């Protein structure tokens, strides 16, 4: 008889779908909107679905954010933490950075977005943020 382990670490998995229309993507997004454990990225017909978002990803994301914030505080740089909000260019790109910051003043488009890469996919993540003209994308 085997007893399942409850606290096993969960590995992130990625599914990549090609030739997905924007309308199909928005339908999939609507179906998954209540699932916080799924991350979607879309760029020119390519859809990446990552699930679950694992502990390693979250620990690195939090550490990088804390280090950057400590650095900016030490230098007296005014910043506004934007967190991981969705940047969308309809018909072209959709992505959610792990962290983002506006420097000096609050802006709709952040000055810095941070992406923590635990597993890599086929989407060029820099391209996700080009339509919004995000000045800094850190990986």
N, CA, C and O atoms as CSV, one atom per row, in Angstrom:
chain,resi,resn,atom,element,x,y,z
A,1,UNK,N,N,0.838,-1.174,0.000
A,1,UNK,CA,C,0.000,0.000,0.000
A,1,UNK,C,C,0.886,1.241,0.000
A,1,UNK,O,O,1.830,1.322,0.786
A,2,UNK,N,N,0.599,2.198,-0.860
A,2,UNK,CA,C,1.374,3.438,-0.877
A,2,UNK,C,C,0.505,4.590,-0.389
A,2,UNK,O,O,-0.700,4.637,-0.634
A,3,UNK,N,N,1.139,5.493,0.291
A,3,UNK,CA,C,0.452,6.672,0.819
A,3,UNK,C,C,0.909,7.872,0.003
A,3,UNK,O,O,2.108,8.139,-0.073
A,4,UNK,N,N,-0.029,8.608,-0.614
A,4,UNK,CA,C,0.377,9.757,-1.415
A,4,UNK,C,C,0.952,10.863,-0.525
A,4,UNK,O,O,0.476,11.103,0.584
A,5,UNK,N,N,1.966,11.512,-1.032
A,5,UNK,CA,C,2.568,12.628,-0.304
A,5,UNK,C,C,1.820,13.906,-0.643
A,5,UNK,O,O,1.643,14.241,-1.814
A,6,UNK,N,N,1.389,14.604,0.368
A,6,UNK,CA,C,0.611,15.823,0.162
A,6,UNK,C,C,1.508,17.008,-0.167
A,6,UNK,O,O,1.136,17.841,-0.992
A,7,UNK,N,N,2.672,17.106,0.451
A,7,UNK,CA,C,3.521,18.272,0.296
A,7,UNK,C,C,4.604,18.100,-0.768
A,7,UNK,O,O,5.703,18.632,-0.617
A,8,UNK,N,N,4.314,17.378,-1.819
A,8,UNK,CA,C,5.280,17.230,-2.895
A,8,UNK,C,C,5.411,18.566,-3.631
A,8,UNK,O,O,4.408,19.239,-3.868
A,9,UNK,N,N,6.646,18.957,-3.998
A,9,UNK,CA,C,6.789,20.179,-4.773
A,9,UNK,C,C,6.123,20.012,-6.137
A,9,UNK,O,O,6.199,18.948,-6.751
A,10,UNK,N,N,5.477,21.066,-6.596
A,10,UNK,CA,C,4.781,21.024,-7.868
A,10,UNK,C,C,5.623,21.720,-8.924
A,10,UNK,O,O,6.091,22.841,-8.722
A,11,UNK,N,N,5.809,21.060,-10.031
A,11,UNK,CA,C,6.620,21.597,-11.116
A,11,UNK,C,C,5.719,22.342,-12.096
A,11,UNK,O,O,4.635,21.875,-12.445
A,12,UNK,N,N,6.187,23.507,-12.533
A,12,UNK,CA,C,5.440,24.252,-13.528
A,12,UNK,C,C,5.457,23.517,-14.857
A,12,UNK,O,O,6.475,22.942,-15.244
A,13,UNK,N,N,4.348,23.537,-15.542
A,13,UNK,CA,C,4.221,22.938,-16.861
A,13,UNK,C,C,3.738,24.008,-17.830
A,13,UNK,O,O,2.980,24.907,-17.466
A,14,UNK,N,N,4.199,23.887,-19.081
A,14,UNK,CA,C,3.781,24.842,-20.093
A,14,UNK,C,C,3.172,24.104,-21.276
A,14,UNK,O,O,3.664,23.068,-21.721
A,15,UNK,N,N,2.082,24.681,-21.764
A,15,UNK,CA,C,1.461,24.217,-22.998
A,15,UNK,C,C,1.507,25.390,-23.969
A,15,UNK,O,O,1.119,26.505,-23.620
A,16,UNK,N,N,1.980,25.138,-25.186
A,16,UNK,CA,C,2.038,26.173,-26.215
A,16,UNK,C,C,1.097,25.777,-27.345
A,16,UNK,O,O,1.175,24.673,-27.885
A,17,UNK,N,N,0.212,26.698,-27.688
A,17,UNK,CA,C,-0.716,26.496,-28.797
A,17,UNK,C,C,-0.405,27.514,-29.890
A,17,UNK,O,O,-0.198,28.694,-29.608
A,18,UNK,N,N,-0.374,27.051,-31.134
A,18,UNK,CA,C,-0.070,27.947,-32.258
A,18,UNK,C,C,-1.318,28.155,-33.097
A,18,UNK,O,O,-2.263,27.368,-33.044
A,19,UNK,N,N,-1.303,29.222,-33.865
A,19,UNK,CA,C,-2.425,29.581,-34.755
A,19,UNK,C,C,-3.718,29.806,-33.975
A,19,UNK,O,O,-4.793,29.389,-34.404
A,20,UNK,N,N,-3.602,30.465,-32.835
A,20,UNK,CA,C,-4.763,30.805,-32.012
A,20,UNK,C,C,-5.165,32.236,-32.359
A,20,UNK,O,O,-4.351,33.154,-32.258
A,21,UNK,N,N,-6.407,32.424,-32.765
A,21,UNK,CA,C,-6.868,33.784,-33.076
A,21,UNK,C,C,-7.046,34.573,-31.784
A,21,UNK,O,O,-7.135,33.992,-30.703
A,22,UNK,N,N,-7.096,35.879,-31.899
A,22,UNK,CA,C,-7.321,36.732,-30.734
A,22,UNK,C,C,-8.665,36.386,-30.080
A,22,UNK,O,O,-8.771,36.362,-28.853
A,23,UNK,N,N,-9.676,36.124,-30.886
A,23,UNK,CA,C,-11.002,35.793,-30.362
A,23,UNK,C,C,-10.960,34.458,-29.600
A,23,UNK,O,O,-11.568,34.329,-28.538
A,24,UNK,N,N,-10.249,33.479,-30.140
A,24,UNK,CA,C,-10.103,32.204,-29.433
A,24,UNK,C,C,-9.368,32.404,-28.109
A,24,UNK,O,O,-9.756,31.850,-27.081
A,25,UNK,N,N,-8.308,33.199,-28.149
A,25,UNK,CA,C,-7.563,33.485,-26.923
A,25,UNK,C,C,-8.463,34.123,-25.869
A,25,UNK,O,O,-8.437,33.717,-24.708
A,26,UNK,N,N,-9.252,35.110,-26.260
A,26,UNK,CA,C,-10.113,35.801,-25.294
A,26,UNK,C,C,-11.154,34.834,-24.711
A,26,UNK,O,O,-11.538,34.970,-23.550
A,27,UNK,N,N,-11.608,33.866,-25.506
A,27,UNK,CA,C,-12.528,32.849,-24.995
A,27,UNK,C,C,-11.864,31.960,-23.953
A,27,UNK,O,O,-12.458,31.656,-22.918
A,28,UNK,N,N,-10.635,31.547,-24.227
A,28,UNK,CA,C,-9.880,30.729,-23.264
A,28,UNK,C,C,-9.610,31.532,-21.998
A,28,UNK,O,O,-9.749,31.021,-20.887
A,29,UNK,N,N,-9.227,32.783,-22.171
A,29,UNK,CA,C,-8.971,33.651,-21.010
A,29,UNK,C,C,-10.225,33.768,-20.135
A,29,UNK,O,O,-10.137,33.704,-18.909
A,30,UNK,N,N,-11.379,33.937,-20.765
A,30,UNK,CA,C,-12.630,34.068,-20.014
A,30,UNK,C,C,-12.919,32.793,-19.207
A,30,UNK,O,O,-13.398,32.870,-18.075
A,31,UNK,N,N,-12.631,31.639,-19.782
A,31,UNK,CA,C,-12.864,30.377,-19.083
A,31,UNK,C,C,-11.935,30.198,-17.881
A,31,UNK,O,O,-12.291,29.528,-16.912
A,32,UNK,N,N,-10.748,30.795,-17.947
A,32,UNK,CA,C,-9.744,30.612,-16.893
A,32,UNK,C,C,-9.616,31.817,-15.956
A,32,UNK,O,O,-8.724,31.839,-15.107
A,33,UNK,N,N,-10.478,32.804,-16.094
A,33,UNK,CA,C,-10.316,34.052,-15.346
A,33,UNK,C,C,-10.321,33.894,-13.833
A,33,UNK,O,O,-9.708,34.701,-13.135
A,34,UNK,N,N,-10.983,32.895,-13.318
A,34,UNK,CA,C,-11.044,32.705,-11.867
A,34,UNK,C,C,-9.933,31.804,-11.338
A,34,UNK,O,O,-9.837,31.588,-10.129
A,35,UNK,N,N,-9.105,31.282,-12.216
A,35,UNK,CA,C,-8.041,30.375,-11.809
A,35,UNK,C,C,-6.732,31.156,-11.677
A,35,UNK,O,O,-6.078,31.438,-12.681
A,36,UNK,N,N,-6.353,31.500,-10.470
A,36,UNK,CA,C,-5.152,32.295,-10.207
A,36,UNK,C,C,-3.866,31.488,-10.372
A,36,UNK,O,O,-2.771,32.048,-10.317
A,37,UNK,N,N,-3.991,30.200,-10.570
A,37,UNK,CA,C,-2.829,29.332,-10.674
A,37,UNK,C,C,-2.414,29.089,-12.127
A,37,UNK,O,O,-1.564,28.243,-12.404
A,38,UNK,N,N,-3.022,29.841,-13.055
A,38,UNK,CA,C,-2.730,29.714,-14.476
A,38,UNK,C,C,-2.261,31.064,-14.991
A,38,UNK,O,O,-2.843,32.103,-14.679
A,39,UNK,N,N,-1.205,31.030,-15.780
A,39,UNK,CA,C,-0.682,32.266,-16.361
A,39,UNK,C,C,-0.744,32.147,-17.880
A,39,UNK,O,O,-0.248,31.178,-18.456
A,40,UNK,N,N,-1.354,33.138,-18.524
A,40,UNK,CA,C,-1.497,33.152,-19.973
A,40,UNK,C,C,-0.635,34.249,-20.581
A,40,UNK,O,O,-0.517,35.345,-20.035
A,41,UNK,N,N,-0.041,33.931,-21.715
A,41,UNK,CA,C,0.668,34.921,-22.523
A,41,UNK,C,C,0.288,34.673,-23.970
A,41,UNK,O,O,0.158,33.527,-24.399
A,42,UNK,N,N,0.111,35.754,-24.721
A,42,UNK,CA,C,-0.294,35.644,-26.119
A,42,UNK,C,C,0.526,36.617,-26.943
A,42,UNK,O,O,0.715,37.769,-26.553
A,43,UNK,N,N,1.014,36.149,-28.085
A,43,UNK,CA,C,1.735,37.024,-29.005
A,43,UNK,C,C,1.544,36.514,-30.424
A,43,UNK,O,O,2.005,35.428,-30.775
A,44,UNK,N,N,0.863,37.303,-31.226
A,44,UNK,CA,C,0.715,37.027,-32.655
A,44,UNK,C,C,0.348,35.579,-32.973
A,44,UNK,O,O,1.006,34.931,-33.787
A,45,UNK,N,N,-0.706,35.073,-32.326
A,45,UNK,CA,C,-1.205,33.743,-32.630
A,45,UNK,C,C,-0.620,32.617,-31.807
A,45,UNK,O,O,-1.041,31.469,-31.949
A,46,UNK,N,N,0.348,32.920,-30.944
A,46,UNK,CA,C,0.931,31.895,-30.073
A,46,UNK,C,C,0.410,32.129,-28.656
A,46,UNK,O,O,0.513,33.230,-28.113
A,47,UNK,N,N,-0.146,31.082,-28.076
A,47,UNK,CA,C,-0.671,31.146,-26.713
A,47,UNK,C,C,0.137,30.204,-25.836
A,47,UNK,O,O,0.287,29.023,-26.148
A,48,UNK,N,N,0.659,30.739,-24.729
A,48,UNK,CA,C,1.342,29.920,-23.733
A,48,UNK,C,C,0.498,29.885,-22.468
A,48,UNK,O,O,0.032,30.913,-21.976
A,49,UNK,N,N,0.317,28.679,-21.962
A,49,UNK,CA,C,-0.417,28.483,-20.709
A,49,UNK,C,C,0.549,27.810,-19.738
A,49,UNK,O,O,1.045,26.715,-20.002
A,50,UNK,N,N,0.812,28.475,-18.610
A,50,UNK,CA,C,1.699,27.924,-17.595
A,50,UNK,C,C,0.881,27.676,-16.336
A,50,UNK,O,O,0.140,28.544,-15.875
A,51,UNK,N,N,1.031,26.481,-15.793
A,51,UNK,CA,C,0.322,26.138,-14.563
A,51,UNK,C,C,1.008,24.934,-13.927
A,51,UNK,O,O,1.509,24.072,-14.649
A,52,UNK,N,N,1.044,24.851,-12.651
A,52,UNK,CA,C,0.780,25.924,-11.698
A,52,UNK,C,C,2.002,26.828,-11.592
A,52,UNK,O,O,3.103,26.451,-11.991
A,53,UNK,N,N,1.797,28.013,-11.055
A,53,UNK,CA,C,2.919,28.901,-10.772
A,53,UNK,C,C,3.533,28.379,-9.475
A,53,UNK,O,O,2.892,28.401,-8.424
A,54,UNK,N,N,4.767,27.915,-9.556
A,54,UNK,CA,C,5.388,27.197,-8.451
A,54,UNK,C,C,6.069,28.067,-7.414
A,54,UNK,O,O,6.216,29.277,-7.584
A,55,UNK,N,N,6.484,27.415,-6.328
A,55,UNK,CA,C,7.150,28.086,-5.215
A,55,UNK,C,C,8.452,28.749,-5.636
A,55,UNK,O,O,8.736,29.873,-5.222
A,56,UNK,N,N,9.252,28.061,-6.461
A,56,UNK,CA,C,10.532,28.630,-6.896
A,56,UNK,C,C,10.304,29.967,-7.596
A,56,UNK,O,O,11.006,30.943,-7.331
A,57,UNK,N,N,9.334,30.001,-8.476
A,57,UNK,CA,C,8.999,31.226,-9.203
A,57,UNK,C,C,8.618,32.346,-8.237
A,57,UNK,O,O,9.109,33.468,-8.354
A,58,UNK,N,N,7.750,32.037,-7.295
A,58,UNK,CA,C,7.269,33.054,-6.354
A,58,UNK,C,C,8.377,33.557,-5.426
A,58,UNK,O,O,8.430,34.747,-5.113
A,59,UNK,N,N,9.257,32.661,-4.986
A,59,UNK,CA,C,10.364,33.070,-4.117
A,59,UNK,C,C,11.329,33.988,-4.850
A,59,UNK,O,O,11.755,35.003,-4.301
A,60,UNK,N,N,11.674,33.645,-6.074
A,60,UNK,CA,C,12.596,34.486,-6.853
A,60,UNK,C,C,11.947,35.830,-7.149
A,60,UNK,O,O,12.596,36.869,-7.024
A,61,UNK,N,N,10.685,35.825,-7.538
A,61,UNK,CA,C,9.961,37.068,-7.826
A,61,UNK,C,C,9.974,38.005,-6.619
A,61,UNK,O,O,10.268,39.193,-6.751
A,62,UNK,N,N,9.657,37.466,-5.453
A,62,UNK,CA,C,9.621,38.286,-4.241
A,62,UNK,C,C,11.002,38.815,-3.875
A,62,UNK,O,O,11.139,39.976,-3.489
A,63,UNK,N,N,12.019,37.981,-3.993
A,63,UNK,CA,C,13.384,38.398,-3.653
A,63,UNK,C,C,13.886,39.498,-4.583
A,63,UNK,O,O,14.452,40.489,-4.122
A,64,UNK,N,N,13.684,39.330,-5.875
A,64,UNK,CA,C,14.129,40.349,-6.833
A,64,UNK,C,C,13.406,41.665,-6.574
A,64,UNK,O,O,14.026,42.728,-6.598
A,65,UNK,N,N,12.098,41.603,-6.325
A,65,UNK,CA,C,11.339,42.808,-6.023
A,65,UNK,C,C,11.834,43.505,-4.768
A,65,UNK,O,O,11.995,44.726,-4.757
A,66,UNK,N,N,12.074,42.747,-3.721
A,66,UNK,CA,C,12.571,43.331,-2.464
A,66,UNK,C,C,13.948,43.969,-2.649
A,66,UNK,O,O,14.207,45.050,-2.120
A,67,UNK,N,N,14.829,43.305,-3.397
A,67,UNK,CA,C,16.167,43.858,-3.635
A,67,UNK,C,C,16.094,45.166,-4.428
A,67,UNK,O,O,16.773,46.135,-4.089
A,68,UNK,N,N,15.284,45.193,-5.467
A,68,UNK,CA,C,15.151,46.414,-6.259
A,68,UNK,C,C,14.565,47.551,-5.429
A,68,UNK,O,O,15.030,48.688,-5.505
A,69,UNK,N,N,13.550,47.239,-4.641
A,69,UNK,CA,C,12.942,48.269,-3.796
A,69,UNK,C,C,13.926,48.787,-2.753
A,69,UNK,O,O,13.967,49.990,-2.499
A,70,UNK,N,N,14.718,47.909,-2.143
A,70,UNK,CA,C,15.729,48.346,-1.169
A,70,UNK,C,C,16.757,49.243,-1.837
A,70,UNK,O,O,17.168,50.251,-1.262
A,71,UNK,N,N,17.175,48.888,-3.043
A,71,UNK,CA,C,18.138,49.695,-3.805
A,71,UNK,C,C,17.571,51.093,-4.086
A,71,UNK,O,O,18.254,52.096,-3.878
A,72,UNK,N,N,16.329,51.154,-4.554
A,72,UNK,CA,C,15.727,52.458,-4.876
A,72,UNK,C,C,15.525,53.297,-3.615
A,72,UNK,O,O,15.723,54.512,-3.643
A,73,UNK,N,N,15.134,52.661,-2.516
A,73,UNK,CA,C,14.978,53.394,-1.255
A,73,UNK,C,C,16.322,53.945,-0.782
A,73,UNK,O,O,16.405,55.085,-0.326
A,74,UNK,N,N,17.364,53.138,-0.891
A,74,UNK,CA,C,18.702,53.562,-0.467
A,74,UNK,C,C,19.172,54.780,-1.258
A,74,UNK,O,O,19.821,55.665,-0.701
A,75,UNK,N,N,18.853,54.831,-2.541
A,75,UNK,CA,C,19.266,55.956,-3.391
A,75,UNK,C,C,18.266,57.111,-3.382
A,75,UNK,O,O,18.490,58.128,-4.038
A,76,UNK,N,N,17.172,56.963,-2.647
A,76,UNK,CA,C,16.170,58.026,-2.574
A,76,UNK,C,C,15.358,58.169,-3.855
A,76,UNK,O,O,14.862,59.255,-4.155
A,77,UNK,N,N,15.220,57.097,-4.602
A,77,UNK,CA,C,14.450,57.125,-5.855
A,77,UNK,C,C,12.978,56.887,-5.523
A,77,UNK,O,O,12.627,55.891,-4.890
A,78,UNK,N,N,12.131,57.805,-5.954
A,78,UNK,CA,C,10.690,57.657,-5.751
A,78,UNK,C,C,10.184,56.617,-6.747
A,78,UNK,O,O,10.459,56.718,-7.943
A,79,UNK,N,N,9.445,55.618,-6.262
A,79,UNK,CA,C,8.922,54.588,-7.153
A,79,UNK,C,C,7.518,54.198,-6.727
A,79,UNK,O,O,7.114,54.397,-5.582
A,80,UNK,N,N,6.797,53.645,-7.671
A,80,UNK,CA,C,5.447,53.163,-7.433
A,80,UNK,C,C,5.395,51.711,-7.907
A,80,UNK,O,O,5.566,51.420,-9.091
A,81,UNK,N,N,5.158,50.827,-6.974
A,81,UNK,CA,C,5.075,49.403,-7.305
A,81,UNK,C,C,3.740,49.133,-7.978
A,81,UNK,O,O,2.681,49.449,-7.435
A,82,UNK,N,N,3.802,48.558,-9.141
A,82,UNK,CA,C,2.592,48.269,-9.906
A,82,UNK,C,C,2.193,46.804,-9.801
A,82,UNK,O,O,1.060,46.449,-10.128
A,83,UNK,N,N,3.108,45.945,-9.347
A,83,UNK,CA,C,2.808,44.518,-9.234
A,83,UNK,C,C,2.706,43.864,-10.597
A,83,UNK,O,O,3.275,44.345,-11.577
A,84,UNK,N,N,1.978,42.769,-10.649
A,84,UNK,CA,C,1.840,42.018,-11.885
A,84,UNK,C,C,0.498,42.264,-12.528
A,84,UNK,O,O,-0.390,41.415,-12.442
A,85,UNK,N,N,0.326,43.401,-13.169
A,85,UNK,CA,C,-0.936,43.692,-13.831
A,85,UNK,C,C,-0.811,43.361,-15.323
A,85,UNK,O,O,0.297,43.238,-15.846
A,86,UNK,N,N,-1.919,43.221,-15.981
A,86,UNK,CA,C,-1.927,42.775,-17.372
A,86,UNK,C,C,-1.718,43.941,-18.337
A,86,UNK,O,O,-2.380,44.975,-18.250
A,87,UNK,N,N,-0.781,43.739,-19.254
A,87,UNK,CA,C,-0.567,44.672,-20.355
A,87,UNK,C,C,-1.124,44.002,-21.617
A,87,UNK,O,O,-0.735,42.884,-21.955
A,88,UNK,N,N,-2.018,44.679,-22.293
A,88,UNK,CA,C,-2.702,44.067,-23.429
A,88,UNK,C,C,-2.730,45.017,-24.614
A,88,UNK,O,O,-3.029,46.202,-24.466
A,89,UNK,N,N,-2.420,44.497,-25.775
A,89,UNK,CA,C,-2.578,45.197,-27.046
A,89,UNK,C,C,-3.495,44.316,-27.887
A,89,UNK,O,O,-3.038,43.330,-28.467
A,90,UNK,N,N,-4.797,44.658,-27.964
A,90,UNK,CA,C,-5.773,43.782,-28.617
A,90,UNK,C,C,-5.338,43.322,-30.013
A,90,UNK,O,O,-4.893,44.109,-30.849
A,91,UNK,N,N,-5.487,42.024,-30.220
A,91,UNK,CA,C,-5.143,41.414,-31.496
A,91,UNK,C,C,-3.676,41.099,-31.670
A,91,UNK,O,O,-3.290,40.448,-32.641
A,92,UNK,N,N,-2.840,41.562,-30.723
A,92,UNK,CA,C,-1.395,41.409,-30.884
A,92,UNK,C,C,-0.746,40.696,-29.703
A,92,UNK,O,O,-0.136,39.641,-29.870
A,93,UNK,N,N,-0.879,41.277,-28.504
A,93,UNK,CA,C,-0.135,40.744,-27.361
A,93,UNK,C,C,-0.920,40.879,-26.059
A,93,UNK,O,O,-1.745,41.775,-25.883
A,94,UNK,N,N,-0.619,39.933,-25.147
A,94,UNK,CA,C,-1.217,39.922,-23.817
A,94,UNK,C,C,-0.200,39.271,-22.891
A,94,UNK,O,O,0.272,38.166,-23.158
A,95,UNK,N,N,0.133,39.948,-21.814
A,95,UNK,CA,C,1.084,39.379,-20.875
A,95,UNK,C,C,0.985,40.051,-19.521
A,95,UNK,O,O,0.541,41.192,-19.401
A,96,UNK,N,N,1.406,39.321,-18.512
A,96,UNK,CA,C,1.397,39.838,-17.153
A,96,UNK,C,C,2.793,39.681,-16.575
A,96,UNK,O,O,3.226,38.559,-16.313
A,97,UNK,N,N,3.513,40.790,-16.369
A,97,UNK,CA,C,4.829,40.671,-15.746
A,97,UNK,C,C,4.681,40.249,-14.287
A,97,UNK,O,O,3.615,40.390,-13.688
A,98,UNK,N,N,5.768,39.733,-13.735
A,98,UNK,CA,C,5.732,39.327,-12.326
A,98,UNK,C,C,5.724,40.530,-11.402
A,98,UNK,O,O,5.031,40.532,-10.385
A,99,UNK,N,N,6.481,41.538,-11.746
A,99,UNK,CA,C,6.524,42.788,-10.991
A,99,UNK,C,C,6.679,43.926,-11.988
A,99,UNK,O,O,7.149,43.724,-13.108
A,100,UNK,N,N,6.282,45.120,-11.572
A,100,UNK,CA,C,6.480,46.289,-12.421
A,100,UNK,C,C,6.524,47.539,-11.544
A,100,UNK,O,O,5.937,47.595,-10.464
A,101,UNK,N,N,7.233,48.523,-12.048
A,101,UNK,CA,C,7.447,49.754,-11.275
A,101,UNK,C,C,7.408,50.972,-12.183
A,101,UNK,O,O,7.911,50.954,-13.306
A,102,UNK,N,N,6.799,52.026,-11.668
A,102,UNK,CA,C,6.914,53.351,-12.271
A,102,UNK,C,C,7.915,54.127,-11.433
A,102,UNK,O,O,7.913,54.030,-10.206
A,103,UNK,N,N,8.762,54.889,-12.090
A,103,UNK,CA,C,9.790,55.675,-11.409
A,103,UNK,C,C,9.398,57.156,-11.461
A,103,UNK,O,O,9.010,57.671,-12.509
A,104,UNK,N,N,9.505,57.819,-10.325
A,104,UNK,CA,C,9.263,59.259,-10.145
A,104,UNK,C,C,7.776,59.596,-10.090
A,104,UNK,O,O,7.335,60.247,-9.143
A,105,UNK,N,N,6.996,59.173,-11.071
A,105,UNK,CA,C,5.555,59.438,-11.070
A,105,UNK,C,C,4.801,58.177,-11.469
A,105,UNK,O,O,5.327,57.307,-12.163
A,106,UNK,N,N,3.550,58.103,-11.010
A,106,UNK,CA,C,2.719,56.962,-11.413
A,106,UNK,C,C,2.332,57.124,-12.876
A,106,UNK,O,O,1.952,58.207,-13.319
A,107,UNK,N,N,2.437,56.027,-13.615
A,107,UNK,CA,C,2.080,56.033,-15.024
A,107,UNK,C,C,1.221,54.813,-15.337
A,107,UNK,O,O,1.240,53.820,-14.609
A,108,UNK,N,N,0.475,54.905,-16.422
A,108,UNK,CA,C,-0.311,53.750,-16.867
A,108,UNK,C,C,0.613,52.624,-17.320
A,108,UNK,O,O,0.377,51.452,-17.027
A,109,UNK,N,N,1.673,53.003,-18.044
A,109,UNK,CA,C,2.669,52.028,-18.503
A,109,UNK,C,C,3.887,52.157,-17.587
A,109,UNK,O,O,4.441,53.247,-17.446
A,110,UNK,N,N,4.305,51.059,-16.966
A,110,UNK,CA,C,5.436,51.139,-16.034
A,110,UNK,C,C,6.762,51.389,-16.747
A,110,UNK,O,O,6.889,51.163,-17.950
A,111,UNK,N,N,7.746,51.860,-15.982
A,111,UNK,CA,C,9.097,52.070,-16.506
A,111,UNK,C,C,9.899,50.779,-16.531
A,111,UNK,O,O,10.772,50.602,-17.380
A,112,UNK,N,N,9.603,49.873,-15.600
A,112,UNK,CA,C,10.334,48.608,-15.485
A,112,UNK,C,C,9.321,47.482,-15.306
A,112,UNK,O,O,8.427,47.569,-14.465
A,113,UNK,N,N,9.468,46.418,-16.108
A,113,UNK,CA,C,8.728,45.185,-15.832
A,113,UNK,C,C,9.750,44.080,-15.605
A,113,UNK,O,O,10.808,44.048,-16.234
A,114,UNK,N,N,9.412,43.181,-14.695
A,114,UNK,CA,C,10.305,42.072,-14.353
A,114,UNK,C,C,9.585,40.767,-14.639
A,114,UNK,O,O,8.457,40.551,-14.194
A,115,UNK,N,N,10.249,39.904,-15.384
A,115,UNK,CA,C,9.740,38.563,-15.710
A,115,UNK,C,C,10.684,37.539,-15.096
A,115,UNK,O,O,11.882,37.549,-15.379
A,116,UNK,N,N,10.159,36.668,-14.268
A,116,UNK,CA,C,10.944,35.570,-13.711
A,116,UNK,C,C,10.708,34.353,-14.605
A,116,UNK,O,O,9.576,33.894,-14.758
A,117,UNK,N,N,11.781,33.842,-15.188
A,117,UNK,CA,C,11.674,32.728,-16.124
A,117,UNK,C,C,12.146,31.447,-15.431
A,117,UNK,O,O,13.333,31.289,-15.145
A,118,UNK,N,N,11.220,30.548,-15.169
A,118,UNK,CA,C,11.546,29.248,-14.589
A,118,UNK,C,C,11.556,28.206,-15.705
A,118,UNK,O,O,12.427,27.338,-15.753
A,119,UNK,N,N,10.574,28.305,-16.601
A,119,UNK,CA,C,10.578,27.464,-17.795
A,119,UNK,C,C,10.392,28.396,-18.991
A,119,UNK,O,O,9.600,29.336,-18.934
A,120,UNK,N,N,11.113,28.136,-20.057
A,120,UNK,CA,C,11.026,29.035,-21.199
A,120,UNK,C,C,10.117,28.454,-22.263
A,120,UNK,O,O,9.957,27.239,-22.382
A,121,UNK,N,N,9.535,29.342,-23.019
A,121,UNK,CA,C,8.608,28.939,-24.072
A,121,UNK,C,C,9.020,29.503,-25.416
A,121,UNK,O,O,10.181,29.851,-25.630
A,122,UNK,N,N,8.069,29.589,-26.306
A,122,UNK,CA,C,8.377,30.025,-27.659
A,122,UNK,C,C,8.043,31.492,-27.909
A,122,UNK,O,O,8.372,32.024,-28.970
A,123,UNK,N,N,7.398,32.149,-26.956
A,123,UNK,CA,C,7.089,33.570,-27.119
A,123,UNK,C,C,8.315,34.404,-26.763
A,123,UNK,O,O,8.955,34.181,-25.735
A,124,UNK,N,N,8.631,35.363,-27.620
A,124,UNK,CA,C,9.684,36.331,-27.326
A,124,UNK,C,C,9.083,37.342,-26.345
A,124,UNK,O,O,8.332,38.230,-26.747
A,125,UNK,N,N,9.411,37.206,-25.077
A,125,UNK,CA,C,8.761,37.994,-24.039
A,125,UNK,C,C,9.046,39.494,-24.164
A,125,UNK,O,O,8.244,40.303,-23.699
A,126,UNK,N,N,10.156,39.880,-24.774
A,126,UNK,CA,C,10.401,41.309,-25.002
A,126,UNK,C,C,9.341,41.903,-25.921
A,126,UNK,O,O,8.937,43.054,-25.756
A,127,UNK,N,N,8.898,41.111,-26.887
A,127,UNK,CA,C,7.898,41.582,-27.850
A,127,UNK,C,C,6.543,41.857,-27.207
A,127,UNK,O,O,5.770,42.671,-27.714
A,128,UNK,N,N,6.250,41.186,-26.093
A,128,UNK,CA,C,4.967,41.404,-25.419
A,128,UNK,C,C,4.785,42.862,-25.003
A,128,UNK,O,O,3.671,43.386,-25.011
A,129,UNK,N,N,5.887,43.508,-24.640
A,129,UNK,CA,C,5.806,44.844,-24.058
A,129,UNK,C,C,6.148,45.961,-25.040
A,129,UNK,O,O,6.055,47.136,-24.684
A,130,UNK,N,N,6.542,45.622,-26.266
A,130,UNK,CA,C,6.873,46.640,-27.267
A,130,UNK,C,C,5.703,47.554,-27.632
A,130,UNK,O,O,5.898,48.765,-27.736
A,131,UNK,N,N,4.492,47.018,-27.831
A,131,UNK,CA,C,3.388,47.915,-28.203
A,131,UNK,C,C,3.110,48.997,-27.151
A,131,UNK,O,O,2.662,50.091,-27.491
A,132,UNK,N,N,3.373,48.696,-25.893
A,132,UNK,CA,C,3.137,49.666,-24.815
A,132,UNK,C,C,4.376,50.523,-24.544
A,132,UNK,O,O,4.354,51.409,-23.690
A,133,UNK,N,N,5.454,50.247,-25.279
A,133,UNK,CA,C,6.701,51.014,-25.153
A,133,UNK,C,C,7.231,51.040,-23.719
A,133,UNK,O,O,7.569,52.096,-23.184
A,134,UNK,N,N,7.294,49.842,-23.105
A,134,UNK,CA,C,7.876,49.713,-21.774
A,134,UNK,C,C,9.391,49.894,-21.925
A,134,UNK,O,O,10.024,49.138,-22.662
A,135,UNK,N,N,9.984,50.881,-21.243
A,135,UNK,CA,C,11.419,51.159,-21.441
A,135,UNK,C,C,12.364,50.048,-20.974
A,135,UNK,O,O,13.383,49.805,-21.620
A,136,UNK,N,N,12.048,49.371,-19.868
A,136,UNK,CA,C,12.958,48.358,-19.310
A,136,UNK,C,C,12.193,47.053,-19.082
A,136,UNK,O,O,11.163,47.034,-18.408
A,137,UNK,N,N,12.712,45.970,-19.650
A,137,UNK,CA,C,12.183,44.627,-19.401
A,137,UNK,C,C,13.326,43.795,-18.854
A,137,UNK,O,O,14.327,43.583,-19.538
A,138,UNK,N,N,13.185,43.329,-17.636
A,138,UNK,CA,C,14.230,42.542,-16.976
A,138,UNK,C,C,13.785,41.094,-16.878
A,138,UNK,O,O,12.630,40.799,-16.572
A,139,UNK,N,N,14.731,40.195,-17.144
A,139,UNK,CA,C,14.477,38.751,-17.034
A,139,UNK,C,C,15.363,38.175,-15.963
A,139,UNK,O,O,15.315,36.973,-15.702
